[in-house]
Every structure is written in C-alpha cells, then in structure tokens.
Amino acid sequence: MPFSSKKIFKKFLKWRYQNISNKQFINIASTIIGLLAGLGAVILKNAVHLIQYLLEGEFIKEIHNGFYFIFPILGMFLVVLVLKYVVKKKVGHGIPSTLYAISKQKGMMPRHQMWASIFTAPLTVGFGGSVGLEGPTVATGAALGSNFARLFHLNQTTKTLLISAAAAGAMSSIFKAPIAAIVFAVEIFSLELTLASMIPLLLASITAVLTSFFFLGDDVLLHINIEDKFLLSDVFFYMSLGVFTALVSVYFSKVYFIIGDFFRKIDNPYKRLLIGGVVLGVVVYLIPPLFGEGYETINSILKGNVSSVISNNVFNYNSNNILVIMLFLVGIILFKIVATSVTFGAGGIGGIFAPTLFTGSVTGYLFAIFINYFDILGFQVSPINFAMVGMAGLMAGVLLAPLTAIFLIAEITGGYELFIPLMIVASISFIITKHFVPFNIYTAQLAKRGELITHDKDKNVLMFLDIEKIIETDFITTTVQKNLGELLKENVAKSSRNLYPVLDDKEHFLGIVLLDDIRSMMFNQEMYEKVKVTDVMKSAPEVIFDTDNSEKVMKKFKDSNAWNLPVVKNGKYVGFISKSKLLTAYRNKLIEVTS
C-alpha cells in the first residue's frame, strides 16, 4: 500500500472508531463479505462449467471417448503445476484448513487462500475429479473474511465470527440455501449461537444468495417434485434407511481415511499424481456418472430416470432387469467413494458435499427399489422420496452434521413435506456413524492433534492459549556433578525461585531440586561436600513443547499436583510453566473469547 494510501486508510480507521460502533461495523463487514463470498462461488461455478463445456464439446466426442480416461490425469497434473509455479504455497482442504486457522492461528488465514482455490478447484472438478466445489468455496470465503478482519485490526473473536459469516455466505451462494448455510456455520465451526452472531450470519448469507441469484439466475442445483406424501406406515422403512445410510457412511469415512493415509506416505507429488490419476481415470472411464460433481446424475435419480444413469457406461449396456440395476447402483456407490478419496489423495482440490449428496441419492434410491422388488411387508415406497432423504442420511453420517443435512436437503429440494423422514434418517445415521467414526472427514486430523474447536467452551479456550507465551525461563540451572555447597552458592543465593532444574552436558532435562527439600541442610556445612545434587533431585512430568497442548498441560498439573512443570523442546530443556500463570492466561483468554 503506497504511503499516501496508508495515510488515507489510517484516517478512515480513525473515523470508523469515532463514528461507527463495533457492532455496526461487524454487520457492515458481514454484508461485504457475503457479497465477496457470493462472487467467489459464482466464479468457481462458471469456471467449472466453462471447462466441462470445452471438454464435452462435439470436437472431443468425435475424436474418441477414451479421452475421458485422460481428463482426470490432465486436470490433476495442471493442479500440481499451478500449485508449484503459480501459488508456490500449500493449499489445504477448504474446511479443515479453516478450522485449523480458527483454533491455532487466531483466525488468520494466508492471503493466497483467497484466490488459490479459484484456480485449482475448477481444474480438479472440470477435468473429472470426483469431488465438489463446496470446500474450496468455503475456503475462499473464509480467507476473505479473515483477511478483511486483519485489515481492520479486529480481534480474534470478531475474526472467527467473520470467517463463519463468510463460510455461511459461500454455502448460501453455491446451494441457494441461506437457512441451511447459517445452520452449517454454527454446526461445523462450533459457533455460539447468540443474537450477536446470528445477525452477521444472516446478513452474509442473504447477501451471498442474492449475489448468486443475480449472476446465475433462479435455477437450483437439484430438481424434485414430491408426488408421494409421507405416510405413517413408512416410518419403519425410513428408520431402516437411517441404519443403511449409516453403514454406507462408515464405509465412506473408513475408505477415505485409508486411501488418504496411503497417499500421505508418498512424498513425491508426481508419483501421487500418477497413481491417483491412473486409478481415477480408469474408474471414470468405466463408470462415466462418476465424472465431476455428479449433479446431473443426482437429478436423474430424483426424477426416477435411473435408466439414463445405468446406460451411461463404456459398454453402452442397458438392462431392464431390476437385479442388474441394483447391482450397478451398488457399484456406483462403492466406486464413487473410491474415486472421491483418490481425487483428494492424488492432490486434487475440492469439496466433500457433492460426493456425499451423490452417494446418498443413489443409496436411498437403491434401498427403495430393493424394498419394492422384494415386496417387503407388502408395502411399496417412493424411490424418489427415499433418494432425497438418503442424501440427508449420508450427509449426517459422513459430515456428522445432522442439522445441516436436514435443513440443506429440505431447502435445496423444497422437500419440507418430508421434514419428519429427514429428521428420522439423519438422526439415526448420525448416532450410529458417530459410534464407529468419532470425528468426521473435516476434523479427524485436527482431533488427533487436539486442535479441534467444539461447542465445549472450556476446551476451546484452552486450545486457543499459546503455550510459548507462558513459558518462564528465569530459572538458574544446575548439573548432577555439583554438591550441596555449590548448589547453595550458585543457585539458591542468586535465584528468587524455589526450584532448580537439573540438566546434563547436552541440556537434556534430568529432574528438579526443590528448596523445601534442602532447607533442613542449608545451615549444616558438614553436609555441603557429602550431599550431591543427585541425592536431592526429583523427577517431574515434562511438557513436550511440540505435542502437548494446553489441555494436556492442565491434565498433567492435575495428575501430578505440581505447581511448575518443565518444558522440553526437541529433547532439550526450555523453561517452566507455572499453574498460576496458566490459569491467569486461561482467565484472560476466556474474557476475550466471550466478550
């Protein structure tokens, strides 16, 4: 920013502080961020449509359908090149990177996140990567919100609120579902729902959806006409669907984690690209409905036009045999999850919402035609209704976000008449999946490291604490070679502390000497030569700087009843953390977070 611009901006900040209250400014900022998030969603969506229009044009089709094997590999190769030569920085998966920024980076997201996904996500999805655009859209919006807050020197709590507002705006724009977007922000980002947070979320959400309507028209992602109403006699089948979607959700999550771990072990990005690209290319070539986001397939399912999905295969095989159709749908479910996981593992940038909706719609439809074919209990159910409700079941299970699933499916399909089945299926799927998969795809890695924000305010405050800032280093160290006389002369006489860390020659922590333990010998000079440091040294539980978070430190204080704990980094002594200082820092952070 040029010098003159800086002066003008400082004058504006001063004017803002004097004339606009913080609450008013947050509302204004939320509206602006909603607009920007909406524009980001529009750009991403149009970029994907442009790429797919070019790839699926008559020219390509006339050459050979085999190009659909090449497209995913080419798309991922372009993503790797863009990341290496244009972005030149790591681009994390949308929602996990946003959650990490909130929990461990005080709501500060890198500036390149504002535009990196706009270049990489369309290449991934447009060239056939079996993922969606929701995660990148949320990441783009959240980065805009974070950097907007940073520009205007807003505190961490306000940053978090604006990030959540931006995420709500992004979801609202891409799905045209403003209510579900607000629920999503509260449920996924563990935002405390108060009037102070509700208004910014509402403003961002409605601004973003209006932006989407302005640029993309009133067309919706999913088209459904509910012809069969909810009947009380269907409750048992919806409960059974909840169990079935839970099983598929567990399979989805387990496969995703296994494939993700496999690709993380491969250090070379080009090797990851080659393996993942070939696997994805083969799967998409054999099962074309797995190409890209898959909303066309979802809409075919919601219209009951399953034949168009079945016939879309490399062999042009079509069958009216219901058992063959069911078998093909099972294959689509199994391989869609593999294709999505491989896309992410190979380095693709995308979102998990679209694959979840895709899998859920096919799962629900499959379940319904299975019941109808075998005439279970003599009932016939609506495959279209079950396809719609199945999407909520998968979303509740895979994302562990039942409220978002219920409101999103009801809102984007207009299926409010099926609100009760949505609630039944989503709640059962969530409860069962949560038992087998405690953390969803977004939060699993963060939870392992203790960096996951939740609705538990105490845990969140502890997580927000910066351990490094409360480490005290004004302790005089000693060695095991010294005797009591040397300890008294070089440590006790010169230190205002009542404990002394014992180190070896390489500065590794060995233990502590407490003043209370040597007090009775301090004035007995006969003991000065006889007593060694090793005779009065005690062990103490160590705080590992790189791995122990504030919650673990607090637990070590509780288990040991100590008032000071030594901190070790890379095996070497760093300093001490005192319980009183940790509690003071906790109190100050609690005031900041709840202000």
N, C-alpha and C positions, 0 to 999 in steps of 0.2 A: 504494500500500500504506500504510495508516494507520501512525502512529508505533508503536503497540503491536505491530502485526503485524510491522513491521520488526525490532523488538527480539526477538520470538519467533523470527523467521526467522534472525537473526544467531546466536542461541543454538543453533538447530538446526544451522547450518553449523559452528559450533564443535564441537558434539557429534559431528557427522559426521566431521570431520577427526581427532578424537581416537579414535573407536571403529570407523570403517568405512574400510578401505583403499580406495585409488583403484580398484583392480581390482574389488573387491566392489561399489563404488558404481556403476561403469560397467555391471556385469551387472544390478544392480537397475534402473538407469536404462533400459537396453535393454528390459527386460521391461515397464516402464511405458510406454515409447514405442511398443513393439509393440502394446500394448493400445489406446493412443490412435490409432495409425495404422489399426488394425483398425476402430475405431469410425468414423473418418473415411471409410473405404471403404464401410462399411455405410450411413452417412448419404447419401453420394453416390449409391450404387446405388439405395437406396429412393426418393430424391428423383426420380431419372430415371424409375423405374417408376411413381411417382405421376403425374407429368406426362404420360407416354405413356398411362397408363390413362384420364386425363381427356380427352386429345386424341383417342384412338382409341375412345372410347365410342360407343354406338349413336346418341346425340343428334347428334354431329358427322357420323357417317357418313350419317345420314338427310338431313342438310341438303345436303351436296354434297362429293364427293371433291376438288373444287378447293381445299378448304381446305388440302390438303397442299402446295399452292403457297405459301400464306400463312404456314404454320407456321414454316419456317426464317427468313423475314424477320422475323417477330414475335419469335422467340426471340433473334435477334441484336440486335434493337432493344432488347429488355429487358436484354440483357447490357451494351450501351452505357450505358443508363440506370443500371444498378446500379454500373458502374464509375465513372460520373461523379458520382452523387449519394449513393451508399452507401459504396463503397470509397474513392473520391476519390484513389486512387493507382494506379499502373501494376501490372498483374498479368501477369507474364511467363509464357511457356510453361513448364510444370512442370519437366521435367528440365534444359533449358538454363539456366533461372534458378537451379536448384540447383547445377549445375556452376559457374556464374559465382560464386555465393556462396562455394563452396569455394576457388576459385582466386584470387579478387580481393578478397573481403570477409571473409577469415579465418573462414569458416564461419558468418557472421552473416547470417541471413535476416530480412527485415522481418516484424514481428508480424502485419500484415494478411494475409500469405501463409497463416497458419494457418486462416483462415476464408473468405478471398475466393473461392477455387475452389469451396467448398461452395455458394456462391450462384450463381456464374456458369457452372460446368460443367454442372449439371443443366439450366439454361435452354438452353444450346447443344445438348446431346445430346438432351434430352427433346423439344425442338421440331424435331428432324430434322437438326441439324448432323451431317455425315457424319464424325464423329470418335469417339474412345473416352474412357473415364474414367481411364485408367491414369496419364497425365501429371499431371492435377490431383490424383489420389490420392497420387501420389509427392510432389508439391509440398507438399500439406497435411501429410503425414507428416514430410517433411524439415524444414519450417518448425517443426513441433512439436519435433523433435529438436534443432534449432539453438537455439530459444529456451529449451528445457529446460536445455541446456548453458550458455547465457548466464546463466540464473537462478542456477545453482550455480557460476558463475565457473570453468568448466572451460576448459582451454587449447585452442588451435586444433586440435591433433591429435585430442583427445578429441571436440571438436565435429564434426570430419569423420567420425569413427567413428560417432557417434550419428546423424548425418544419414544415413549409409549404412545403419545399422541400421533407421532409420525408413523409408527407401525400400524396404528388403527387406521390412519389415513390411507396407507398403502393397501391394506386389506380391503378397506371400503371401496377403493377405486377399482381394484382388479376384479372383485366379485360383485360390486354394486350391492353391497350388503352392509349398510352403516351400523345397524344394531349389532350384528354378529361381530363386526370389527371392534367395537367397544368391548364386548364380552371377551374377545380374543386377547386384547391388550391387558385386561385385568387378569385373565386366567393364565396366560403364558408368561407375562412379565411380573406376575405376583404384585400387581399394583394395588395399593389400598384404595378401596372404592369409597370416596367421600365426595361431597359437593364440590370441593376444591379441585379434585382430579376429574370428576365427571364432566364439567363444563369444557375444559380444554380437549378432552377426548371427543366430546360431541361436536365441537367446532371443527376439529381436524377431520373427523370422519365425514361430516356433511359437506365440507368444502371439497374434500377429495372426490366424493362420489359425484358432486355437481361438475367437477372438472372432467371426470370420466364421461358423464352424460354429454357434456359439451363437445368433446372430441370424438367419442366413439358411438354416440347415439344411445338409444334406449334398448339396444339389443342386449340380451342376457346370455351368460355362459351356458346355462342348462335350460332346456325346454321340456316342460312336462305338463300334461293335462290329467288331473286326478279324476278318474271316472268312477272308481270304486271307493266308497267311503269306508271309514274304519268301523269294523263290527266287533262287538264284544267277544264273539266266538273266535276271533283271530288272535286273541291275547296270547294263548299258549304258543302259537306259531311265531309270534313276534318275540316272545321270551326265548324260544329255541333259536331264532335268528340271532339274538343277542349273544348266546353261547357260541354259535357258529362263527360270527364275526370276531369274537374274542380269540378263538383258535387261529383264525387267519391272521389276526393282529399279532399274536405271539409269534407265529411263523414269520410274518413280515419283519418284526423287530429283530428276531434272532438271526435271520438271514442277512439283514442289513449290517448287524454288528460283526458277524463272522466274515463277510466279504470286505467290510471296511477294515477290519484288523489285518486281513490278508494283504490288502493293497498298502496299508501303512508300513508293512515290513519291507516294501520295495522302495529303496531310496532313489533310484533313477526315475525321474518323471517320464522319460521317453519309453522306458520299459513298462511302466504302469500304463501309459497311453497305448502301447502296442497290445498288451494283454487285454486290457479293458475294451479297447476299440474293436479288436477282432471278435471277442465274445459278444459285445453289444451288436456289432454288425451282423453276425450270424443270427442272433435271436430276432432282430428287427427284420432281417431279410426273410426268415421263415414265418414270422408272425407280424405282418405289417401293422396291425392295430396297435402294436407297442411303440410305433414311431411317434416321437414328440410327446406333447402333453396328453393327448388322447381324449380331448373333449368331444371330438366327432364320434368316437366310439361310445362314450357315455350317453350322448344324446340319442344315438341309435338304440341303445339299451332302454333308455327312458321312454322311447316311442314304441317299444316292443318289437323293433325291427332287428331281431337278432340274426336273421339270415344274411344281412349285409356285413355283419361282423364275422360270421363263420366263413362266408365265401371269400373273404379278403385274405387269401393265403397264397403262397408261392405256387401251389399246385392247382389253384383255382378249383379246389374240391368243394362241393356243396352237397349237403345231405339234409333230408327232412327227418332223418331218424333222430328222435329225441335223445337217445342214449349217446349217439355220436356228438350231438350238440352239447350235451352236458360234459362229455369228456373233453371237448375242445375248450369249453369255458373254464374247466379245471386247469387245463394247460395255460390258458391266458393268465389266470390268477397266479399260478406258480412262477411263470416266466416273467410276468410284469415286475414282480418283486425283485427277481434276479437282475433284470435289465436296469431297474432304478438303482439298485445297490452298486452295480458295476459302473454305471454312469458317474455316480459320486466318487467311487473308489478310484476310477481312472483319471480323475481331475476335473470332471465337469462341474459347472456352476449352475445350481438350480434349486427348486423347492420340492418339498415332500407332499404338499397339499394335493396337487393334481394326481400323482400316483395313488394316493390314498382314496381319493374320490373314484378314480378309475376302478381300482380293485374292489372297493365297496359296492359299486353299482353292479359289477359282474357277480360278486359274491351273493348279493341279495337276489338277483335275477335267477342265478343257479339254484339257490335254496328254494325259491318259489316253484320253479318248474319241476324240481325233484318231488316236492310235496304233491303237486298236481298230477304228475305222471304215475306215481305210486298210490295215489288216491288215499293218502294217509288220513285216517279217522273219518274218511268220507267227505272231506272238505276240499274246496277249491279256493285258492288265494290269488291275489293280484300280483303278477310278476313285476309290473311297473311300480306299484307301491312298495314292494319289497326291495326293488333295486334302489329306490330313493332312500328308504330307511336304512338299507345296508351301507350306504355312504356314511351316514351318521355313526353307525356301529364301528366301521373301520377307523374313522377319524377319532372317535372317542377312545378306541383301543390303541392305535398307533401313536397318536399325539398325546394321549392321556388328558384330553381336554373335552369332557363331555358337554359342558355348557356351550362351548364354541361349536361343537358338532351339531347340537340340537338347533341352535339359532341360525347357523350358517346354512344348513340344508333347508330349513323351513323358509329362510329368506330368499335364497337364490333360486329355489324351485317354486316358491309360492305355495308350498305344501303345508300350510298351517292347519289344514283339516286333519293332518296326520301327526299332530303335535304329541299326542299320547303315545303312539307307537315309537316316535322318535325318542321320547324320554325313556321308554321301556328298554329299547335296544341299546341306546347309548349308555345308560346306567349299568346294565348287565355286562356289556362289553368292557366298560371301564373297570368295573370291580374285579372281573376275572383276570383281565390282562395285567392290571396293577399287581396282582398277587404273584404273577410269574415274571413280569418285567417292571421292576420298581420305578425305573426312570425312562422317559421317552427318548426318541432319537435325538431331539434337540439337547437334552440335558444330561444324558448318560455320562459323557466325558467330563462335564463340569462337576457332576455329583461325585465322581470318583476322586476328583481333586479337592472336594469341599468348597467349590466356588459357585454353587448354585443358589440363586436367590429363590426364596419361598415366601409363603404367607406368614411364616413364623418370624415375627419382628425381631425377637431376641437374637435368633441365628443370623438374620440379615445384618444387624448392627455389628455383631462380632465379625462377620465376614468382611464388612466394609472397613474394619480397622486395619491400619497399616502397621504391621509388626515392627518394621525397621525404624519407625519414628519413636517407638517407646523403649528401644534398647538403650541401656545405660552402660557407658564404657569407662566410668571414673573409678574403677576398681584396680587396686595395686596387686599384681600377680606375684606368685612365688613358685618355687620349684621343690621337688621332692628331696633334693640334696641338702637343703637348708635345715638348720636345727632351730630350736625354740628361740634362742637368743637372737639369731639373725632375723627370724620372723618378727620378733617384737621390735627390733631396731629399724628394719626396712619396710615393714608393713603397718604394724599397729601404730607406731609412733607417727607415721606420715599420712595415715588414711583416716577419714571421718566415717568410713564404713565399718560394719561389724562382721564382714566375711571377706575371705581372701581366696580367689581362685588359684588352684594348683595346676601348673602346666608342665609338659616335658620340653625337651630341647626344640621340638618342631611345633610348639604352640598348640599341641593337642590337649584338650581338657581332660584332667585326671580326677579332680574332685575339689572339695572346698574345705577350708578351715574356718570354723565359727569362733568368734571372740568369746562367746559363753563357754566354749569347751576348753579354752586355755586360761580363763580368768583366774582359776584357783592356783595356777602355776606361775603367773606373771611376776610375782614378787619373790619367788624362790629361785635364787640364782644358781643353786646346785642343779636345777633341772635344765638350765639353758643348754648345756652340752649333751646331756643324756637324752633329752626328748627330741625326736626328729619330726619333721613335717608329716611324714608317712604315719606316725603314731597317732596323730590327732586329726588326720584328714578323713573326711566323709564323702561318700558318693552322693550324687544328686542327679535326678532325671533331667536329661538335656532337651532343649528345644532345638529341633532341626530347622534351620532357617529356611531352606528351600522347600520343605514339605509340610511343616506344621503351621496350620492356620490358627487364627485367634481362638476358635472353638476348641481345638486340640490343646492349645496352651492353657486355656481355662480349666479343661479337664485334668491336665497334669498338676495344676495348682491344687485342685480339689482332691485328687488321689494321693498326693504327697504331703499335703498340709504345709507346704513350704511357702515362704513369703518372697523368695527370689529364686529364679531358675536360670541356669546358664544357657547361653545361645551359642550353637555351633554351626559354622558355615564351611562346607567342603572339608569337614573333619577338624577344623581349627576354631579355637575359642574366639568369640566376637565380643561378648559382653553379657549383661544380665537383664532380665525382665522382672520387674517387681509387680507383685499383685496389686499394690495400691495404685501404681501408675497405670496398669492395665484397666482397673476399674474406673479410674478417672477418665481415661481415654474413651471407655465404653459409655460413660455418662454423657460426655461431651458429644460423642457421635449420635447417641440416642436423641439428644436435644436437636441436633442438626437435621437428622432424618425425619423427625416428627414435626418439625417446625412448619 
